[in-house]
Amino acid sequence: MRDLPFDVPEKDIGPPELARIAEAVAKRPELWEDTLRETTSERTYVDVFTNDHLGIWAIAWMDDEHDTGYHDHDRSSGAVYVAKGSIRHEQLRLGRRPTGTAVPEGNGFSFDNTFIHRMRREPDAGPTVTIHAYSPPLTRTGQYAEHEDGLLHRIPTDAEEQLVPHGAGRAHPPRTD
């Protein structure tokens, strides 16, 4: 096993510990940069570490169109840390416009398993890499979109499937900052 910058958990862990792990992995690019393929055609990722209680991914965002759409992480809590570039992080609000902010290199956020959000590369941020830590490891997500009936629908998705915007709400909404 590689020399990891954290103690391998023997049980599921929460958002504060996930945030510490994501930051520690981001600061050790030798764990992910040689295997992370960077292409503008799609977001790419590499599995940095996975056991029964923790999954860590490095994700490359090389184009302004790279967008997860709104999604949840099913039963997993998580943390994201920006190792390079900048991400736009957005959350849905009922009856109002989504709220969003840029998360620049050297910053991050964490969340519990009830969290719904969207991530995309901050426009014109250049090559961007984020480190994601999930506990338990991510196996499923739920993607959200306005259906043709005008209602919000959840689309269950295997974690290996690329997250993309779905339904009528696919286009980037106006900036919210």
Secondary structure, DSSP 8 states (H G I E B T S, - for coil): ----SS---SS---HHHHHHHHHHHHT-GGGTTTT----SSS-EEEEEEE-SS-EEEEEEE-STT-B--EEE-TT-EEEEEEEESEEEEEEEETTEEEEEEEEETT-EEEE-TT--BEEEE-TT--SEEEEEEEES---EEEEEEE-TTSSEEEEEEETTS-----GGG-S------
